[in-house]
Amino acid sequence: MILASNSQRRQEILKDAGFNFKIIKPDIDERSNKEIITEKILDIAIKKLEHIAKDNSNDFILAADTVVELDGKILGKPKNREEAYNFLKALSGRTHRVITAYAFKNISKNIFIKDVVISEVEFWKLDTETINWYLDTGEFIDKAGAYGIQGYGRIFVKEIKGDYYSIMGFPISNFLENLRKIGFKMSQIDKI
C-alpha cells in the first residue's frame, strides 16, 4: 500500500494496525472550491489520492485529511506561534469538531472507498499561562487546530464524542470496517 501522507500520526496508527506501506507525499495545492466543510475535506483527500494513483494504478493508495472546525471556520495547521495561540484561545472552554476524510483506491482492481468521520472535542477553559506552556513544547507545529490530542494537548480535553483515532489523524476502525464490507479479512491487511 502507498500512504499519500507525511503525517507521523497516520503512519503510527496504520503500523500499529498491521499495515505495511511506503510513503509518497503528494505535491498538490491543498485547497478545494467545495462549499460544505465535509465535502471540502473529502475533496482534498481525493485530490491527494488521485495525484499518487495516476502513476501507481496497480497499488492500493490511501490518502486522508484532518481539520479542526469551530463555528463553521476551519482551523488548519497554524502558520506561526501567534496563530496557534489564537486558535487555542478560540477553542478554550468550547466544543469543536474534528473532521477526518479519507480515500482508498486501487485502479486496476476497481476498488474505491471514501468516507468522512466527525468527532467532537470539548476543551477545558485555558488560561494564558497554560497556552504558552503548551506552545513552548513546540507540539502545535504541523497540527490541525494547533494541538495534538495524543501528546501534551491531551490536557486540554474535557470530553470527546466520537473516534479518538480520527481526532489523532486517521479513523482506523472505520477504515477497517469499510474494508471488511468489500471482502477484506483482517488476516490480509499486511498484504494490501
N, C-alpha and C positions, 0 to 999 in steps of 0.2 A: 504494500500500500504506500501511496505517496501522501504525506501530510502537507498541504499547502498553507503552512503556518510556521512562524518562528516562535510562537508562544511556548515558553517553558512549562506553563501550567497545562496546556493541552498535551504536550509531549508526555509529561508525567502521568496524567490521567490515563492516556492511551497505553503507555508502557505498563502501568500497574494493572490494567485490564487484560494484558497478554498480547497486545497488538505489536507486530513488527512493522516498521515503516522507515522510509527515508524522507527527508525534508527537502522540499523545493519551495522556496519563498516566492510567492507571486509578486511580480513587479507591476502593480496596477494602480490606477487612481482609485482610491477607496471612497468614492462618492457615488451617490445614487440620486436620480431625479424622482423617485417614488415619494408619494406624499405621506402615506401611513408608515409610522416608525418600524413596525414589524416587517412590512414589505421592503422597506429601505435596507434593513439589516440583512434580510434574506437575499436581496438583490446583490449586495456587496459580497456575501459568502459565495453566491453562484458565480459572480464575476471572477473571484479568486480561483474557484474550481475550474471554470472554463479556460482560463488562461493557461493552466497546467495541463488540463485534459486534452487540449487540441494536439499536443505533441506526445501524449502518452496514452493513446487510445486503448491499449491492452491492459493498462494498470487500473487499480482501484485508486481513486483520488478522493480525499476528504479535505474540505475547507470549512472554516467557521468564522464568525464574527460575533463579538460581545460588546454591548454598550450598557451604560447606566442611563436611565431616563427619569427625569424629575419634572413634573408639571409640563409634560409634552416636549421637553427640551432634552436633547442628547448631550450627556457629559462623556465625551470620549477620553482619550489619553491627554492629560494636561501638557501644555506646551512648556510650562516652567513651574517653579515653586509657587509663584503668586497665583497662577490659575488653579493649581492644586489646592492651595489654601481656600480660595473662593469656592471651589467645588465642595470641599469638606464642610465649610461653613454653611453652604446651602443645604447639604444633606443632614446636618445636625438636627437631632430631635424629630426627624421626618421619616416617612416611608417612601422608598424609591423602588423602581422596577429595574431588574437586571434582565436584559434580553439577549439570548444567545441563539443565533440561527446557524444551521449547518447544511451542507450539501455533500452528497456522496455519489460518486458516479464511476461506472466502467462502460465506456463507449462500446467496446467490442461485445460485451455480454448484455448490452441494452438494459443496464441497471441504473436507476436514478432515484435517489431518496433525498427529500428536503424536509426540514422541519424547523419550527421556532419554539423555544421554551422560555416562558416568562416566569420569573420568581420575584417575590417582594422581600425587601430588606428594610427593617426599621432600625435606625441609629439612635443611640442614646444622645442626649444633649451634650455637645462637645464644647469645652472651653478652649480659649486661645492657647493656653499652655499645652494642653493635650494635642491639639492640632500641630503645633510647632514641634513638639517632641516627635510626633509621627513623621512629619516632613523631614526632620533631621535624620531619620533612619534611611531615607532615600527610596523606600519601598514604593512610593507613589509613582515613580518613573515607569512609563510604559504600561500603566494600569488604567483601564476604563474607570472613570469616576474618581480617580486618584487614590484608590485603595485596593489592597489585596486581602480578601477575606481569609485566605489560608495562612497569612502571615500576621504581622503586628496589627493589621487592620481589623482583625477579629475582635479587638477590644471595643470597637465602636458599635458592634452589633447587639441590639437588644432582642430582636426576633427575626426569624426567617420563615417565610411561607413559600415553599417550592423546593427546587432542586439545588442542593449545596454545590454540586459539581458544575452545574450550569453557571452558577454565580462565579465559581472559580475559573470558568472558561470553556467547559465542554460538558454537555449533558449525557454522560456515558450510558446511563441506564436507558434513557430514551432512545439513544442510538442503537444499543444492543437489541432493544425491543423491536425497533424498525427493521433491523437485520433479520431477526427471528421471523418476522412476518413475511419476508420474502424467501424464507427457507434456509437461512444460515443457522448452523448449530454453534454453540459455544466452543466446542472442540475444534472448530475450523478457523477461529478468529486469527490465530497466528499465521495462517496461510493466505489471508485476504491481501 
